[in-house]
Amino acid sequence: MDNYFQGWVKSPDPENNSFWRTWMAANPQKVAEIEEARQILLQLTVPEYKLTESEISDLWGHIRGERVISDRTTRTSVRKLSWGGWVAAAVVIMAIMFYTMMASSNKVVYETAYGQTRNIVLPDQSVVTLNANSRLYFVDNWGSAATREVTISGEAYFSVTHMKNNQPFLVRTDDGVAVEVLGTTFNVYHRTSETKVLLNSGKISLSLPTADAGEKIIMKPGELVEFKSQKVLRKSVDPKKYVAWTEHKLILDHTSLRDMVRMLRENYGLNVEITPPSLLDQTVSGSMPAAGENELVDQIAKAFRLTATRNGNNIIMKEQPSTINAE
């Protein structure tokens, strides 16, 4: 019922992410309860219902003598209420829950925490593998809609089922990129201001919010399209490198330490400082398992011949005295 917690679950941002990650690190015995509460919130279908002014007035009219002391840093609150005040507060909470759960919205939301991946079976039996710190949502009206449509933030791998009626499948990102398919496998990466679409098999039509908005890119298997700062880059790649995360491993091909630091931040919520910063341009090739975050940090440090020191979500990686360029 805590608004700050709900905000983190439904609309995570750097400030609330930092607070709850720090809180869980300090209270590891509560992590299981936190995850259970997250899943309950994500599974609730929240209607777009608004109490009228008279309903609000009637509800709060029963509350007397309430005094709230709130500490934003510790997220604790103290309420001094009379017995009648507690009863009235309970009535308000139950009313809010009633109006929330009595529903009318068909919106379905799936999310993953830092370091978590998740397999999702959609209503049409298409399968989505959702990468860490990602969010996928859709309106469950595909039986009557002309298009099966989902929106992704983060990263996801799609295996789309072809429908007998040729109903299209559309993936959108909040920067205006749209991927339209009938049945295929592909990967969509979208974080902050960058979107990457990789086609593994089949055929997709890609729409981008550029000057030529009406123009579509028809992608072929093995092609990657990157969209950033209104610029488009199209190239042929090895798909295995980009979808290896679905098998819990990383394939490195002249991959820079800068890219690895970005991955640790996006997928695990870790803040990594490299000393000296010039090491960020070093690269390595090979493969490694995408294990737990501690093991992954150790592997990255070993690959680039660095020492790693961790304090909560903050990590400092330093050059070893006898470091040789990793590549």
Residue pairs with C-beta under 8 A, 6 or more apart in sequence:
1 93
2 75
4 16
4 19
4 75
5 20
5 37
6 41
7 16
8 16
8 17
8 19
8 20
9 37
9 38
9 41
9 42
9 111
10 41
10 109
12 133
17 269
18 313
19 75
20 34
21 114
21 269
21 313
22 312
22 313
23 75
24 30
24 31
24 34
25 312
25 313
35 113
38 111
38 113
42 109
42 110
42 111
44 100
44 101
45 103
45 105
45 106
45 107
45 108
46 100
46 103
46 105
46 107
47 99
47 100
47 102
47 103
47 104
47 105
48 104
48 105
49 99
49 100
49 102
49 104
51 59
51 99
59 91
59 92
59 95
60 92
62 84
62 88
62 91
62 92
63 85
63 88
63 89
63 92
64 82
64 84
64 85
64 88
65 80
65 81
65 82
65 85
66 79
66 80
66 81
66 85
66 89
67 79
67 80
68 77
68 78
68 79
69 77
69 78
70 76
70 77
71 77
79 89
81 89
106 139
106 140
106 141
107 137
107 138
107 139
107 140
108 137
108 138
108 139
108 140
109 135
109 136
109 137
110 118
110 120
110 128
110 130
110 135
110 136
110 137
111 130
111 134
111 135
111 136
112 118
112 130
112 131
112 132
112 133
112 134
112 135
112 154
113 132
113 133
114 132
114 133
114 267
114 268
114 269
114 293
115 132
115 267
115 268
115 292
115 293
116 132
117 129
117 130
117 131
117 132
117 245
117 246
117 248
118 129
118 130
119 127
119 128
119 129
119 130
120 127
120 128
120 129
120 130
120 136
121 127
122 128
122 138
122 148
122 150
123 140
123 142
123 143
124 142
124 148
124 161
124 163
124 167
124 169
125 161
126 148
126 158
126 159
126 160
126 161
126 169
127 158
127 159
128 136
128 150
128 156
128 157
128 158
128 159
129 156
129 157
129 246
130 136
130 154
130 155
130 156
131 154
131 155
131 156
131 157
131 245
131 267
132 154
132 266
132 267
132 268
133 154
133 266
133 267
133 268
133 269
134 152
134 153
134 154
134 155
134 156
135 152
135 153
135 154
136 150
136 151
136 152
136 153
136 154
136 156
137 150
137 151
138 148
138 149
138 150
138 151
139 145
139 149
142 148
142 167
146 167
146 168
147 167
147 168
147 169
147 170
148 163
148 167
148 168
148 169
148 170
149 169
149 170
149 171
149 172
150 170
150 171
150 172
151 171
151 172
151 173
151 174
152 171
152 172
152 173
152 188
152 190
153 173
153 174
153 190
153 191
154 189
154 190
154 191
154 266
155 187
155 188
155 189
155 190
155 191
155 245
156 187
156 188
157 185
157 186
157 187
157 243
157 245
157 246
158 169
158 171
158 181
158 184
158 185
158 186
158 187
158 188
159 185
160 169
160 181
160 182
160 183
160 184
160 185
160 186
160 202
161 183
162 182
162 183
163 182
163 183
166 182
168 180
168 181
168 182
169 180
169 181
169 182
169 183
170 178
170 179
170 180
170 181
171 178
171 179
171 181
171 188
172 178
172 179
173 188
173 190
173 195
174 190
175 190
175 193
175 195
175 209
175 227
176 208
176 209
177 190
177 195
177 197
177 206
177 207
177 208
177 209
177 227
178 206
178 207
179 186
179 188
179 197
179 204
179 205
179 206
179 207
180 204
180 205
180 206
180 207
181 202
181 203
181 204
181 205
182 202
182 203
183 202
184 199
184 200
184 201
184 202
184 203
184 204
185 200
185 201
185 202
186 197
186 198
186 199
186 200
186 202
186 204
187 196
187 197
187 198
187 200
187 239
187 242
187 243
188 195
188 196
188 197
189 195
189 196
189 197
189 198
190 196
191 266
193 228
193 229
194 226
194 227
194 228
195 226
195 227
195 228
196 224
196 225
196 226
196 227
196 242
197 204
197 206
197 219
197 224
197 225
197 227
198 223
198 224
198 237
198 239
198 242
198 243
199 219
199 220
199 221
199 222
199 223
199 224
199 239
200 221
200 222
200 239
200 243
201 221
202 221
203 218
203 219
203 220
203 221
204 218
204 219
205 216
205 217
205 218
205 219
206 216
206 217
206 218
206 219
206 225
207 213
207 216
207 217
208 217
208 225
208 227
208 232
209 230
210 230
210 232
217 225
217 232
217 234
219 225
221 239
222 236
222 237
222 238
222 239
223 234
223 235
223 236
223 237
224 234
224 235
224 236
224 237
224 242
225 232
225 233
225 234
226 232
226 233
226 234
238 253
240 251
241 251
241 253
244 250
244 251
244 287
244 290
245 290
248 289
248 290
248 291
249 287
249 288
249 289
249 290
250 287
250 288
250 289
250 290
251 287
252 284
252 285
252 286
252 287
252 288
252 303
253 285
254 283
254 284
254 285
254 327
255 283
255 284
255 285
256 280
256 281
256 282
256 283
257 274
257 279
257 280
257 281
257 282
257 283
257 284
257 300
257 304
257 326
258 280
258 281
260 300
260 304
261 272
261 274
261 280
264 270
264 272
264 293
264 296
264 297
264 300
264 315
265 271
265 272
268 293
268 296
269 313
270 293
270 297
270 313
270 314
270 315
271 313
271 314
271 315
272 315
272 316
272 317
273 314
273 315
273 316
273 317
274 280
274 306
274 317
275 316
275 317
275 318
275 319
276 319
279 304
279 306
279 317
279 319
282 304
282 325
282 326
282 327
283 326
283 327
284 303
284 304
284 326
284 327
285 327
286 303
288 296
288 299
288 303
289 295
289 299
290 296
291 299
294 310
297 308
297 310
297 315
298 308
300 306
300 308
300 317
301 307
301 308
301 317
303 326
304 317
304 326
305 319
305 320
305 323
305 324
305 326
306 317
306 318
306 319
306 320
306 323
307 317
307 318
307 320
308 315
308 316
308 317
309 315
309 316
309 317
309 318
